[in-house]
Amino acid sequence: MATTDDSLLSAEMTSEDALYEQLLLQAAQEMQNQLPTAQESKQIRPQPGFCVKTKMKNGEKVFINVCKSDQIPPPPDLSEEGLVTLLESDDPSGYRIPMSLGEPHAEIDNSGNGCTAYDIVINSKFYTKIQNNKLFMEFFLTIGFEGLENKYNLELTREWRMLKNRKFLGSIMEHNIRTKSKPVIQELESSTSSPGSSSNPLISEVESTCVEPEYTIVAEPASEHPSFLVAEISLPKVDSAGSLLLDLGEDRIVMWARPDLYHLDIYIPYNIIPEESGSQFNRNTRVLTIMMPVQPA
């Protein structure tokens, strides 16, 4: 099971890491190219709305934070009667709801157990509409669930409940949305339906600029079962370790750079010792270095 520890993102290496540092210098490889220049975008800070609790089909708990922002375009105005007609039609794909689907973030629930939360940001006026109309609420949550499933390859149940007296699980994260070079609204294609079958509404997602960073992983010693692994992750757009979230499992590295700048989720070929691992972020080179002792063979 992955562990989350903010102390992993230490500002400086201790003297005990001197050997690691020396081996790093020996094994360091210069990055070939910097990441492509990201398309122009803007940051939005959504306002909290409500939090929905659901679960994966394997039983894992999932929380969905529904947020609002005036920076997200509203969908076309539609009455409740129009929505009923739309749902009864053979092709409701002409009605799209602009939304921003945030990256997953690890959180702790009220029982102290680990869980995953996702953020969905919609237009503020449309948020008010779903709050005041149960049918629109069900409609929105249905396609919101489908949007998360399509984007992150999830399998969610359709059982959910809204949390009382809690508007948000975790912390509110900023979203980066594109403003140039691509249309602000990008359609997610729905699966092809045969004639006469029902078709789900398309979701217009305000696209995030989150990308996978370049990285290298060096085993030391390389000629036999290693004593430790050293990962170097290039983060040219990150200014400080405060915007980083790092999760280490026995055979997995998960890293987020907020707000929606980078996301890395990789498996590693050896079992490491997460609680003995350490890392540092170099503000000059903007490289995150992770040192991971390997479990004995």
N, C-alpha and C positions, 0 to 999 in steps of 0.2 A: 504493500500500500504506500502511495506517495506521501512524503512528509513535506510540510511547508514550514520554513524557518527564515524569517527576515534576517537573522544573524548571519546567514550564509553570505549575504551581500555586505561583507565587511569592507571598510574603506582602505585598510592597510593590511599587508601581510606581516605576520609576526616572525620573530627570528627562527622559530621552529620550522617555518616554511622555506628556509634558505636553500635546502636541498631541492625542493620543488622549483624554486626560482632559477637555480642553476640549470636544472634539467630543462626548464622551459626555454632558457636562452639557447640551449643546444638543439632543442627540437623545434623551435619556432620556425614557422614558414611564413614568408611574406604573402599577404593577400594579393591575388592576381589583379583583380579589378574591384573597384568600389561598386556598390549596388547601384542599379539604374536610378537616375533621378526620378523621384516620385512626381506624379502629376499634381498640379496645384490643387490645394484642398483648404478647408477651413475646419477649425475645431468648434464643436458645439458642446455645451455642458447642459445635459437634460435635467429636468426637474423630476423628482420622484413622484410616482403615481400610486400604484398598488403592486403587491407581490403575490404571485400565484405559486402554489406548491403542487407539483405533479411528480411523476416518476418515470424512469425508463422501463421498458418491458422486462428487463432483468431485475427490476426491483430497486435500482439505485435512485435515490431522491434527487430531484431537480427543482430549482426555484427559478422563476421567470419574473424579472423586474420590468414592469410595464411603465415606461417613462414618457414624458411629453416635452415638446420643444416647438417654438414658433418657427424654427429654422427648417423643420421638416415640412414639405409641401402637403397640403390637405388633399384628401381624395375628392372626386366629384361629389357634389351634394346628392344625397339619395334619401328618399323617405322610407319609412318602414314598409309601406305597401310596395314601393319599388324594389326593396330588398327581397320581399317575399316573391315577387314576380321573377326577380333575378335568380333566386335559388331554385325556382321551379322550371327555369328555362334549360334548354339543352347545352347552351354555351354561355356561362356567366363570366367568361374571361375578359369581357370588355370593361369590367370594373376592377380597378387596381388600387391598393392601399399603399402609399409610400411609407416605408419604415426603414429604420437602421437597425440591423441585427448585430449586437456587440459580440466580442470574443468571450469565450467561457472564462470564468474566474473561480478559483477554489475558495470556498467559504466554510464556516463552521455553523451548524444549526444550533437550535436551543438545547439540544441534548449533548452538545459537545462533539458531535460526529462530523466528519468531513462530508462535504456535498459540493455540487457544482451549480453555479448561477449563471444565467444569461440575461442580457438586457435587450429589450425591444423599445425603440423610441418612435413615437408617432406624433403627428401634429396635435397641438394643444386643443384646438377646437374639436377635432375628431375624438380626442380623449374624453372631452366632456360629453360628447354624443354617446359613446359606448357606456359611460357611467350612468347615463339616464335612460338607457334602453337595453333591456336584457337580450333581445334578439341580436342587436348589433354587437353586444359584448360576446355572445356565443360565436357569432360570425367572425369577429376579429380574432378571438383566441384560436379558433379552428385553423385559420390560415396562418396565424403566427406560429403555431406549433408546426405546421407543415413547412413553413419557411426555415425554421431551425433544423428540422429533420433533413431538408434538402441541402442546406449549407454545411452542416456538421456531421452528416451521415448518422443521425440519431434514430432511435425508435422509441417514441414517447407514447404512453397510454393517453387516453382522452379523459381520464379521471383527474379532476383538479379541484382545488378549493382556494379561495382567497384568504390570505392571512389577515387576522383582525389586529388593528392597532399597530400595524407594521407596514410602512410604505415601500421599504427597500431592504434587501438582504445584502450586507457587505457595504462597500463604499461606492459612491456614484463616480463612474468613470467617464471621462470626456470621450466623444466620438469624433473621428476625422471623416469628413465626407468630401467627395470630390466636387470641385467647382468648375474645372476646365478640362479640356482635352477629351473628355467623354461626356455624354449626356449625364446630367445630375441624377436622373432616374434610369436605372438599368433593370430591364425585365428579367425575371427568372422564368425560363420556359417550363411550362407544365408538361407532364407526360402526355403522349398522344392518346386520345380516346377514340374508341370506335363509334360510328354513328349511332345515336340514340342513347349512348351511355352518359352518365353525369360527368361533368368536368369541373375541377376546382378552380376558383378564381386565381388569377395570377397575382403574385406579389411584386410590387415595384419597390426594390430595395435601394435605398440611398447607399451607394457602395462605399465600403471602408477601404482605407489605403494600407491596411496591415499586410506585411510581407514576411516571408521567411528569410532570416539573415544568413549570411555566409558564415561558415564555421569549419574548424578543423578539430580532430580528436587524435591525440598522440598517446600511444601506450609505452610505458617505460618499466622494465626493459622490453624492447620490441621482439627479441629473439625467443622469449619464453613467456610463461604465464606472468602477466605484468603485476607489479606491486601497486601501481596506481595509473590512472588515466588523467590526461590534461586536456580540457576542451577550451578552445579560444573562439569566442563568438564576436563577430564584427558588428558594431552598433553605431554607425556614423551619425545617426540623428539623435542619439541619447546624450543628454547633458550630465546626468548624475545617476547614481545607483538608486536614488529615491523613487524613480519611475519604473523600477524593475521588480518583477515578481518571479521567483525561482522556486520550482518544485523538483526535488530529486527523489526518484524511486530506486529500487535495487537495480533496475536495468533500464531506466528511463530518465530523460531530461526534458522538463517542460519549462519554458520561459516566456513571459509576456513583457513587452515594453509598452507602457501606457503613455499617451492615449492612442491605442490602436496603431502603433508604429510597427512593431515586430511581434511575431509569434513563432516559437520553435517547439516542436513536439517530436522527439526522436527516441528510438530505442538504441541501447548500446550493447555490444557483444559480450560484456562481462557483468557479473553482479558486483556492485559497489557497496560501500558502507556509507549511507547518506548522513548519519549523525556525526561522522568523522570527516566529512567533506568540508571544503571551504572555498571561498571565491573572493575575487576583488575586481572592481571596475576601474580601469585606468582612464581618467578624464582627458588625458592628453591624446592617447591613441584611440580612445573610445572602443576599447576591447574589453569584454567580460571574460575573465579567466576562471575556470572552475577546476579545482584539484580534487580528485575522487580516489581514495584508497580502494583497492580491489579486494574482494573476499578471496581467501586462499583457495587454491584448486582442490 
